[in-house]
Amino acid sequence: MAQLLDPARRDEHIRDIADTAADAMKTADTVIRTTRTVVTAADPDESLAISRSVSAALVETVRLITSTHRPAFVIAKGGITSSDTATHGLRIRRAWARGTLLPGIVSLWQPADGPAAGIPYIVFAGNVGGDDALADALALLRSAARCC
């Protein structure tokens, strides 16, 4: 996280993560994640700036990855994170809501335009799903990716 919040190292760190992830995606499922440790500042405005900086870094990482490698599917976690990843990272402007991938509100979207057109986009909003929900979603997506 320190590299991400250091303006002198931020851009290089984002490029390194994107390059590593794009390379890994050639042979395996790949996860881009942030730390679960909440980083805050002395006042609320500075804390918000940190959150926005992290979200912007994730968006830029997704853009860099998808500019070199088209994923078979994308799973995003969290409400604002999922929205930023879709609209800014994948540049989705329109999508078809295909329903739920799993019981509850794990949503399956199919982007209708832009660079992500046709890539299944799954949103795990908030704290949705049980202990095996992500593994179950991955199994379904892997199966669908192999068949088509």
PyMOL commands that set and color helices and strands:
alter all, ss='L'
color gray80, all
select helices_A, chain A and resi 2-5+10-24+44-68+79-89+133-147
alter helices_A, ss='H'
color red, helices_A
select strands_A, chain A and resi 74-77+95-102+106-111+121-124
alter strands_A, ss='S'
color yellow, strands_A
deselect
rebuild
show_as cartoon
